[in-house]
């Protein structure tokens, strides 16, 4: 009988001691911070477009002989942005011959973006042209993919030979 | 409290970074195409491409002659008559090989193959070659058989040689119009020049193919 009483006392003391020990701990608040850098970039799925061999007077579209040309734009700046196209020179051919740049045409076929795209076929022009204007969901860091197709109208009086043109795509946050 | 202040400062710095470097990115793509060479002869007017031309009597190049007695001095194809304003055929010379002006001078030759003796078959060159792309006769420097009647040989004979103005003739082509005739007697003199000096055609059936060849790099 006496043994049982003593046992109870010992246990009760231990519990009290444990409680005192816990009271000495403090959980500190930890503030984790991170700076998310600006992302604003433009990538192309390929840097060449090959129309192949064309007869004078023919119109050739790249698709379906080649897949659509995909442009990927990423912005997390939460600002409107613009995808533009420009062509610094005419379509240069052999012996100083050239074709007018407006013979080369483009069209947005598809985009997953929420912005405003040019509709229908557009001819390349001397001035820079806005291809796509971002929408409200397009500057939150997700990829905006834009698929284009191209066509080339070869004049009937085009001299034979190899022709090239450089297309420059630019994204900016100002028009 | 210190930690909170640090976080605010970091955000301000990040914002300044974006402002200082206006966002822009650029990528280029090169588009290329090869325009194939065109070097071709065609009868004028071409179906679909050219408007019909009522001045060309045999637009497909198939012409026939009536039965002759042998007494005629000159026999025109069926339906044709002297000075009727028509041409038997039109020929278009199409070339877009303008990138090498020296090597791509071209000529058109003609010859006949069949059982009509050369002295009994003649061609009339109606006029200068006509570059339809520049809407005027343009034969400057070109070499050709002169306007008038010529005997059609069985060996290639020069019909036309392009000059530098005719290296690029697409899409409408350089046009020559020609007419043909049978000389039953085998003898034809134009002015003072005797063009044909052969024999009279014997009774029988005759036919000939007239072959035009366009050659470059000459």
HADDOCK unambig.tbl for C-alpha pairs under 7 A between the chains (distance, minus, plus):
assign (segid A and resid 33 and name CA) (segid B and resid 7 and name CA) 6.54 0.50 0.50
assign (segid A and resid 35 and name CA) (segid B and resid 10 and name CA) 6.96 0.50 0.50
assign (segid A and resid 35 and name CA) (segid B and resid 11 and name CA) 6.81 0.50 0.50
assign (segid A and resid 38 and name CA) (segid B and resid 18 and name CA) 6.66 0.50 0.50
assign (segid A and resid 40 and name CA) (segid B and resid 23 and name CA) 6.23 0.50 0.50
assign (segid A and resid 40 and name CA) (segid B and resid 24 and name CA) 6.85 0.50 0.50
assign (segid A and resid 40 and name CA) (segid B and resid 25 and name CA) 7.00 0.50 0.50
assign (segid A and resid 41 and name CA) (segid B and resid 25 and name CA) 5.46 0.50 0.50
assign (segid A and resid 42 and name CA) (segid B and resid 25 and name CA) 5.86 0.50 0.50
assign (segid A and resid 42 and name CA) (segid B and resid 26 and name CA) 6.49 0.50 0.50
assign (segid A and resid 42 and name CA) (segid B and resid 27 and name CA) 6.81 0.50 0.50
assign (segid A and resid 43 and name CA) (segid B and resid 27 and name CA) 6.70 0.50 0.50
assign (segid A and resid 47 and name CA) (segid B and resid 28 and name CA) 6.54 0.50 0.50
assign (segid A and resid 47 and name CA) (segid B and resid 29 and name CA) 4.31 0.50 0.50
assign (segid A and resid 47 and name CA) (segid B and resid 30 and name CA) 6.16 0.50 0.50
assign (segid A and resid 48 and name CA) (segid B and resid 29 and name CA) 5.36 0.50 0.50
assign (segid A and resid 48 and name CA) (segid B and resid 30 and name CA) 4.79 0.50 0.50
assign (segid A and resid 48 and name CA) (segid B and resid 31 and name CA) 5.75 0.50 0.50
assign (segid A and resid 49 and name CA) (segid B and resid 30 and name CA) 6.12 0.50 0.50
assign (segid A and resid 49 and name CA) (segid B and resid 31 and name CA) 4.48 0.50 0.50
assign (segid A and resid 49 and name CA) (segid B and resid 32 and name CA) 6.21 0.50 0.50
assign (segid A and resid 50 and name CA) (segid B and resid 31 and name CA) 5.90 0.50 0.50
assign (segid A and resid 50 and name CA) (segid B and resid 32 and name CA) 5.05 0.50 0.50
assign (segid A and resid 50 and name CA) (segid B and resid 33 and name CA) 6.01 0.50 0.50
assign (segid A and resid 51 and name CA) (segid B and resid 32 and name CA) 6.05 0.50 0.50
assign (segid A and resid 51 and name CA) (segid B and resid 33 and name CA) 4.80 0.50 0.50
assign (segid A and resid 52 and name CA) (segid B and resid 33 and name CA) 5.16 0.50 0.50
assign (segid A and resid 52 and name CA) (segid B and resid 34 and name CA) 5.79 0.50 0.50
assign (segid A and resid 53 and name CA) (segid B and resid 33 and name CA) 6.13 0.50 0.50
assign (segid A and resid 53 and name CA) (segid B and resid 34 and name CA) 4.59 0.50 0.50
assign (segid A and resid 53 and name CA) (segid B and resid 35 and name CA) 5.57 0.50 0.50
assign (segid A and resid 53 and name CA) (segid B and resid 36 and name CA) 5.81 0.50 0.50
assign (segid A and resid 54 and name CA) (segid B and resid 34 and name CA) 6.11 0.50 0.50
assign (segid A and resid 54 and name CA) (segid B and resid 35 and name CA) 4.82 0.50 0.50
assign (segid A and resid 54 and name CA) (segid B and resid 36 and name CA) 5.65 0.50 0.50
assign (segid A and resid 55 and name CA) (segid B and resid 35 and name CA) 5.73 0.50 0.50
assign (segid A and resid 55 and name CA) (segid B and resid 36 and name CA) 5.25 0.50 0.50
assign (segid A and resid 56 and name CA) (segid B and resid 35 and name CA) 6.50 0.50 0.50
assign (segid A and resid 94 and name CA) (segid B and resid 99 and name CA) 6.14 0.50 0.50
assign (segid A and resid 95 and name CA) (segid B and resid 99 and name CA) 5.54 0.50 0.50
assign (segid A and resid 156 and name CA) (segid B and resid 170 and name CA) 5.97 0.50 0.50
assign (segid A and resid 156 and name CA) (segid B and resid 171 and name CA) 4.62 0.50 0.50
assign (segid A and resid 157 and name CA) (segid B and resid 96 and name CA) 6.95 0.50 0.50
assign (segid A and resid 157 and name CA) (segid B and resid 170 and name CA) 4.70 0.50 0.50
assign (segid A and resid 157 and name CA) (segid B and resid 171 and name CA) 5.15 0.50 0.50
assign (segid A and resid 158 and name CA) (segid B and resid 96 and name CA) 6.71 0.50 0.50
assign (segid A and resid 159 and name CA) (segid B and resid 96 and name CA) 4.61 0.50 0.50
assign (segid A and resid 159 and name CA) (segid B and resid 97 and name CA) 5.74 0.50 0.50
assign (segid A and resid 159 and name CA) (segid B and resid 98 and name CA) 5.66 0.50 0.50
assign (segid A and resid 159 and name CA) (segid B and resid 99 and name CA) 6.95 0.50 0.50
assign (segid A and resid 159 and name CA) (segid B and resid 168 and name CA) 6.75 0.50 0.50
assign (segid A and resid 160 and name CA) (segid B and resid 35 and name CA) 4.91 0.50 0.50
assign (segid A and resid 160 and name CA) (segid B and resid 36 and name CA) 5.33 0.50 0.50
assign (segid A and resid 160 and name CA) (segid B and resid 37 and name CA) 4.70 0.50 0.50
assign (segid A and resid 160 and name CA) (segid B and resid 96 and name CA) 5.66 0.50 0.50
assign (segid A and resid 160 and name CA) (segid B and resid 97 and name CA) 5.50 0.50 0.50
assign (segid A and resid 161 and name CA) (segid B and resid 34 and name CA) 5.55 0.50 0.50
assign (segid A and resid 161 and name CA) (segid B and resid 35 and name CA) 5.28 0.50 0.50
assign (segid A and resid 161 and name CA) (segid B and resid 36 and name CA) 6.63 0.50 0.50
assign (segid A and resid 162 and name CA) (segid B and resid 33 and name CA) 5.90 0.50 0.50
assign (segid A and resid 162 and name CA) (segid B and resid 34 and name CA) 4.28 0.50 0.50
assign (segid A and resid 162 and name CA) (segid B and resid 35 and name CA) 6.30 0.50 0.50
assign (segid A and resid 163 and name CA) (segid B and resid 32 and name CA) 5.53 0.50 0.50
assign (segid A and resid 163 and name CA) (segid B and resid 33 and name CA) 5.29 0.50 0.50
assign (segid A and resid 163 and name CA) (segid B and resid 34 and name CA) 5.98 0.50 0.50
assign (segid A and resid 164 and name CA) (segid B and resid 30 and name CA) 6.75 0.50 0.50
assign (segid A and resid 164 and name CA) (segid B and resid 31 and name CA) 5.57 0.50 0.50
assign (segid A and resid 164 and name CA) (segid B and resid 32 and name CA) 4.28 0.50 0.50
assign (segid A and resid 164 and name CA) (segid B and resid 33 and name CA) 6.52 0.50 0.50
assign (segid A and resid 165 and name CA) (segid B and resid 30 and name CA) 5.72 0.50 0.50
assign (segid A and resid 165 and name CA) (segid B and resid 31 and name CA) 5.21 0.50 0.50
assign (segid A and resid 165 and name CA) (segid B and resid 32 and name CA) 6.42 0.50 0.50
assign (segid A and resid 166 and name CA) (segid B and resid 28 and name CA) 6.72 0.50 0.50
assign (segid A and resid 166 and name CA) (segid B and resid 29 and name CA) 5.84 0.50 0.50
assign (segid A and resid 166 and name CA) (segid B and resid 30 and name CA) 4.52 0.50 0.50
assign (segid A and resid 166 and name CA) (segid B and resid 31 and name CA) 6.24 0.50 0.50
assign (segid A and resid 167 and name CA) (segid B and resid 28 and name CA) 5.57 0.50 0.50
assign (segid A and resid 167 and name CA) (segid B and resid 29 and name CA) 5.19 0.50 0.50
assign (segid A and resid 167 and name CA) (segid B and resid 30 and name CA) 6.11 0.50 0.50
assign (segid A and resid 168 and name CA) (segid B and resid 26 and name CA) 6.94 0.50 0.50
assign (segid A and resid 168 and name CA) (segid B and resid 27 and name CA) 5.94 0.50 0.50
assign (segid A and resid 168 and name CA) (segid B and resid 28 and name CA) 4.43 0.50 0.50
assign (segid A and resid 168 and name CA) (segid B and resid 29 and name CA) 6.48 0.50 0.50
assign (segid A and resid 169 and name CA) (segid B and resid 26 and name CA) 5.57 0.50 0.50
assign (segid A and resid 169 and name CA) (segid B and resid 27 and name CA) 5.28 0.50 0.50
assign (segid A and resid 169 and name CA) (segid B and resid 28 and name CA) 5.96 0.50 0.50
assign (segid A and resid 170 and name CA) (segid B and resid 24 and name CA) 6.95 0.50 0.50
assign (segid A and resid 170 and name CA) (segid B and resid 25 and name CA) 5.56 0.50 0.50
assign (segid A and resid 170 and name CA) (segid B and resid 26 and name CA) 4.27 0.50 0.50
assign (segid A and resid 170 and name CA) (segid B and resid 27 and name CA) 6.48 0.50 0.50
assign (segid A and resid 171 and name CA) (segid B and resid 24 and name CA) 5.43 0.50 0.50
assign (segid A and resid 171 and name CA) (segid B and resid 25 and name CA) 5.39 0.50 0.50
assign (segid A and resid 171 and name CA) (segid B and resid 26 and name CA) 6.53 0.50 0.50
assign (segid A and resid 172 and name CA) (segid B and resid 23 and name CA) 5.89 0.50 0.50
assign (segid A and resid 172 and name CA) (segid B and resid 24 and name CA) 4.51 0.50 0.50
assign (segid A and resid 172 and name CA) (segid B and resid 25 and name CA) 6.85 0.50 0.50
assign (segid A and resid 173 and name CA) (segid B and resid 23 and name CA) 6.17 0.50 0.50
